[in-house]
Amino acid sequence: MRPDRSAQKCRTCLASAAYEERQISYPFKFGERVVIFENVPASVCRQCGESLLSAATARLIDQLARGERPPTRTEEVLVYDFEKVG
């Protein structure tokens, strides 16, 4: 069960804005791999967009990032190194 965060103060913008439940995309760097999780359940601050994940969701993301299940699909990711392009 997810905690009720509707009246919780946001730790990023410090507003007492309500959180709402949404499905988000969540990029995650695991070692040298970048993994993007889609349709992740999260509590999102209505004012600044800060996302909070439940402990169970965070554990599943960690398991999936370790490669315990095959990905839905594979896509190319572009990488820019600011020290080399500036």
Secondary structure per residue as TSV (DSSP state, phi and psi in degrees):
chain	resnum	aa	ss	phi	psi
A	1	M	-	360.0	136.8
A	2	R	-	-83.8	140.3
A	3	P	-	-66.3	150.2
A	4	D	-	-78.6	111.0
A	5	R	-	-108.0	12.3
A	6	S	T	-61.6	-28.3
A	7	A	T	-115.2	10.0
A	8	Q	-	-75.1	143.2
A	9	K	-	-75.8	134.1
A	10	C	-	-69.9	132.6
A	11	R	T	-78.5	-12.5
A	12	T	T	-94.0	-56.2
A	13	C	T	-96.2	-6.9
A	14	L	-	62.9	13.3
A	15	A	-	-80.1	154.3
A	16	S	-	-89.5	26.6
A	17	A	-	-64.0	143.9
A	18	A	-	-71.1	147.6
A	19	Y	E	-88.9	150.5
A	20	E	E	-129.7	150.5
A	21	E	E	-81.0	129.5
A	22	R	E	-141.5	166.2
A	23	Q	E	-101.7	124.2
A	24	I	E	-122.9	165.8
A	25	S	E	-94.6	136.6
A	26	Y	E	-130.9	102.4
A	27	P	E	-77.4	141.8
A	28	F	E	-142.8	126.2
A	29	K	E	-96.9	123.4
A	30	F	E	-124.7	101.1
A	31	G	T	65.5	-125.4
A	32	E	T	-93.4	-3.0
A	33	R	E	-94.3	142.2
A	34	V	E	-109.0	126.7
A	35	V	E	-121.3	134.6
A	36	I	E	-112.7	123.8
A	37	F	E	-102.6	131.7
A	38	E	E	-109.4	152.7
A	39	N	E	58.8	41.9
A	40	V	E	-84.2	128.1
A	41	P	E	-71.3	129.7
A	42	A	E	-149.4	156.2
A	43	S	E	-94.7	125.3
A	44	V	E	-121.5	130.1
A	45	C	E	-64.6	128.6
A	46	R	T	-69.4	-20.3
A	47	Q	T	-89.1	-50.1
A	48	C	T	-113.0	-13.8
A	49	G	-	89.6	4.0
A	50	E	-	-56.1	134.3
A	51	S	E	-108.3	136.9
A	52	L	E	-118.8	133.5
A	53	L	-	-107.5	148.4
A	54	S	-	-71.8	161.1
A	55	A	H	-60.9	-39.3
A	56	A	H	-64.9	-40.3
A	57	T	H	-66.2	-42.6
A	58	A	H	-62.3	-40.2
A	59	R	H	-63.9	-42.7
A	60	L	H	-65.1	-40.4
A	61	I	H	-59.6	-43.8
A	62	D	H	-61.8	-44.0
A	63	Q	H	-62.6	-45.5
A	64	L	H	-66.5	-38.9
A	65	A	H	-64.3	-28.3
A	66	R	T	-76.1	-4.8
A	67	G	T	85.9	24.4
A	68	E	S	-72.3	-15.4
A	69	R	S	-139.3	152.0
A	70	P	-	-70.1	148.0
A	71	P	-	-71.0	159.4
A	72	T	S	-63.6	-41.5
A	73	R	-	-159.6	168.9
A	74	T	-	-121.7	135.5
A	75	E	-	-132.0	158.6
A	76	E	-	-81.0	141.8
A	77	V	-	-119.2	130.9
A	78	L	-	-85.0	139.9
A	79	V	-	-128.6	129.5
A	80	Y	-	-119.1	131.5
A	81	D	-	-102.0	110.1
A	82	F	H	-60.1	-28.6
A	83	E	H	-68.1	-24.9
A	84	K	H	-98.8	-16.9
A	85	V	H	-105.1	-12.1
A	86	G	-	-94.6	360.0
